[in-house]
């Protein structure tokens, strides 16, 4: 035979070494996952807290339903501001993100 295998050599510690290596590998992978997940969670909380919820009514959780009804009814009845117009006081371009722009009921009157 080409291989000279000794049958009297016992390798009892080899399985233990493999198990310890796998456990340490899983420990490193789990720790890395926890660190990355915690970092992403903190970043998303910072981003959420950085937004001013008073300026965007869609982000407000305690908004009055009557206000939202009046806001929607106002956009349906009267036209929304054209975004190509400038604000004369600040000189900024007015920006409108509404699907109802140009489809008001009072536009044809």
C-alpha positions in Angstrom: 0.0 0.0 0.0 1.1 3.5 -0.6 -0.2 4.9 2.7 1.2 3.6 5.9 -1.6 4.0 8.4 -1.0 3.3 12.0 -4.0 2.0 13.8 -2.7 2.4 17.3 -2.5 6.2 17.2 -5.6 7.7 18.9 -6.9 11.0 17.8 -9.4 11.7 20.6 -8.8 15.4 20.8 -9.3 16.2 17.1 -13.1 16.2 17.3 -13.0 18.5 20.4 -10.7 20.8 18.5 -13.1 21.0 15.5 -16.1 21.6 17.8 -14.3 24.4 19.6 -13.3 25.9 16.3 -16.9 25.9 15.0 -18.2 27.4 18.2 -15.7 30.2 18.2 -16.6 30.9 14.5 -20.3 31.0 15.3 -19.5 33.3 18.3 -17.6 35.7 16.0 -20.4 35.7 13.4 -23.1 36.3 16.0 -21.2 39.1 17.7 -20.6 40.8 14.3 -24.3 40.5 13.5 -25.4 42.0 16.8 -22.9 44.9 16.5 -24.1 45.7 12.9 -27.8 45.4 13.8 -27.4 47.7 16.8 -25.5 50.2 14.7 -28.2 50.2 12.1 -31.0 50.5 14.7 -29.3 53.5 16.3 -28.8 55.2 12.9 -32.4 54.8 12.1 -33.5 56.2 15.4 -31.2 59.2 14.9 -32.7 59.7 11.4 -36.2 59.5 12.7 -35.5 61.9 15.6 -33.8 64.3 13.2 -36.8 64.9 11.1 -39.1 67.7 12.2 -42.5 66.1 12.4 -44.3 69.4 12.7 -43.2 70.4 9.2 -44.5 67.2 7.5 -48.0 66.4 8.4 -47.7 62.8 7.1 -45.2 62.0 9.8 -47.3 63.3 12.7 -48.9 60.6 14.7 -51.3 62.7 16.7 -52.8 64.8 13.9 -56.4 65.9 14.1 -58.6 64.1 11.6 -60.7 67.2 11.1 -57.5 69.0 10.0 -56.7 66.3 7.5 -60.3 66.3 6.1 -60.1 70.1 5.7 -56.7 69.8 4.0 -57.9 67.2 1.5 -61.1 69.0 0.8 -59.2 72.2 0.3 -57.0 70.5 -2.3 -60.0 69.0 -4.1 -62.0 72.2 -4.2 -59.3 74.8 -4.7 -56.2 74.4 -6.7 -52.8 73.5 -5.2 -50.0 76.0 -5.6 -48.2 75.7 -8.9 -44.6 74.7 -8.2 -43.2 76.9 -11.0 -44.1 80.0 -9.0 -41.7 81.8 -6.6 -42.4 82.9 -3.1 -42.0 86.7 -3.1 -41.0 87.0 0.5 -38.2 84.3 0.5 -37.4 84.1 -3.2 -37.6 80.3 -3.1 -39.3 78.0 -5.6 -42.5 76.7 -4.1 -42.6 73.0 -4.1 -45.8 70.9 -4.1 -46.0 67.2 -3.8 -49.7 66.6 -4.5 -51.4 64.4 -7.0 -54.4 66.8 -7.1 -52.4 69.7 -8.6 -54.3 70.9 -11.6 -57.4 68.8 -11.0 -59.4 71.1 -8.7 -63.2 71.5 -9.0 -63.1 75.3 -8.7 -60.5 75.7 -11.5 -63.1 75.8 -14.3 -65.5 78.2 -12.5 
